[in-house]
Amino acid sequence: MTTPSPFSARPQQQQPTLPRGEVVGTYETYADAQQAVDKLVKADFSVKDVSIVGNDLKSVEHVTGRLTYGKAAGAGALSGLWMGVFIGIVLVLFSPASPGVLGVALAAALIGAGFGMILAIASYAVTRRVRDFTSTRAVIAANYTIVVQSDTAARAQNILGRGDDLPPAL
C-alpha cells in the first residue's frame, strides 16, 4: 500500500488493486523486470500505467546460525550501545559547556550496552528451546510480470522485443 505525500492537497484513501491490462513480459527475477521497465523508460514509453507484478509469493527464511547465550548477549550489548550512544549525543548537544559531559556521554553508552545485554539474555532465556537459531526472512515471487494498459501493449512488446540486453521472457 502506498503512503500519501504529506504535501498533497488532500489525503487520498486508495486501496491497492491488481493492475489491469496485458502482460508484455514475464521474468524470473525482480532485477530482470526492473531492467525491462528501465528499457521502456529509455524508449520514452509512458510508464504511468506500467506495473511489475510478483506472482506466487513465498515466505523464505534462511537460517544463518545457532543462537547461544553469548551471541544473544553480544547482539543485545551492541543494540543497547547504539541507544546509549544516541542518548550520549543528545546530552553533548544540549549541554556542551557542562564539565564532564563527555564522561557522562561515555557512561550513557556503557549503561545502554549493559541494559541491552541483560534484556537480550533474559529474552533468550525465556524463548530458549523454542527458537535456538538466527535467521533472515524475505518474501519472494516465483516470477515477475510486466503489465501495461491494453492500448499501449503492442508498443511495449516492440520495445522489449528489440535488443539483447534483457534476459528472454519466460
N, C-alpha and C positions, 0 to 999 in steps of 0.2 A: 504494500500500500504506500502511496506517495504522501509526503508531508507537504501541506500547502506552504507557500512562502509567507513569511511574516510581513512582507512588503506589498502583498497583493491587496487590491481594493476591498475585497470581501472574502472571507474564508469559504471554500467550497468543500462540501462533503461528497466525495466521489468514491463510489465503491469499485474495487478492482473487478474488471471483467476480462474474459478471454477476447483477444483481438479477432476481428472478422476480416476475411479476405482470402487470398490464395497463398499457399506455401510455394515459395520460389527457391528454397534450398533447405536441405537437412544436413547437419554437420555433427560429427562425433564429439567435438569439444566446444566449450564456450568461446575459447580463443579463436577457433576457426570461424564461428558465427560472427564474432566481433570483426574479424578481418573482412568478411563478406560485406557487412554493413559499412565498414570503412571504405570499401571499394565503391559502394553506392554513393557515399558522401562525396568521394573524389570525382565521381562522374556527374556531379550536380543533380543527383536524384533527390526529389523531395522526400526527406526521411521522416516527416512528422507523423506519417501513418505506417512506419515500419516497426515491427516488434520482433524480438527474439524470445521464443517460447521454449522453455525447458520441458521435456516430456519424460514421463516415467521416473518421477523423483524418488530418490532413495536417500535414507539417512545412513551415513558411513561413519563408523567410529574406529579410528586407528589406535590401537594400544601402543603406548610409547614406552612403557616401563612398569616396573614393580614399585609400589608405594611402600615406604618404610617410615618409621618414626623420624629418622634422620632427614629424609627427603621432605617430609611434611614440615619439620622444624625449620629447615633451610628456606623452603618456599614461604613459610609464614614470616620468618625473620626478614626476608627480602621485601615482602609486601608491607610489613609494618615499618620497615626502614624508609620506604618511599613516603608513607604517611607522615612519619616523623620528620623527614627532610622538608616536606611541604609545610608543616607547622613551623619548623625552624626558619624557613624562608619568610614566612609571614611575620614571625617575631622580628627578624632582622629588618624587614621593610618598614614595619610600624614603629620600631624603636631603635634606629641605627646608632643614635648617640649614647644609648644606655651603656654603662660599664658592664662588661662581661656578657654582652648579647651573643657573641659567637659561641661562648661556652654553653649558654642556655640553648642555642640552636643545635649544637652537637649533642647535648643531653636529650633534647627532644627527639633527635634521630635515633639515639640508642634506646630510649624508653619505648619508642614506636616499634623498633625491631624486637625488643623483649616482649611487648604485648602481642605482637603479631605471631611470634614463635609460640607463646603459651596458648593462644587461641587456636592455632593450627594443630598443635599437639592434642589439645582437648577434642577438637573436631575429629581428628583421625582416630583417637581412642574410642569415640562413640560409634564411628562408622566402620571400624576395623572388622575384618572378616566378611563384611558386606561388599566392600569395593576396595580391594588391595592392589589397584593398578591405576596408572595415569593414562589419559587418552586425549585425543583431539576429535572433535566432531565436525562433520560437514554435511551439507545437503547437496547432492549432485544429481544431474539428469543423465539418462541413458543417451539422449541425443537432443539437439537444439535445432528448431526450425525457424526460418525467417518467414514472417507473414507480412504481406503488403496488401494494400487495397486492390480490389479486382481490376479497376480501370487502369492501374499502372503496373500490373503484374508482368505483362509481356515485356515492357521496357526493362524492368528489374531483372528478368531472366536473361535478356540480351546482354545486359551489363555484366552479370555474374557469369554468363557463359563465355565471355571473352576473357582471355588472359589465363596464364598458367600459374599465377602466384597463389591461388586458393586451392585447398585440397578438394578433390571431387566430392560433390554432394552424394549422400548415401542413396 
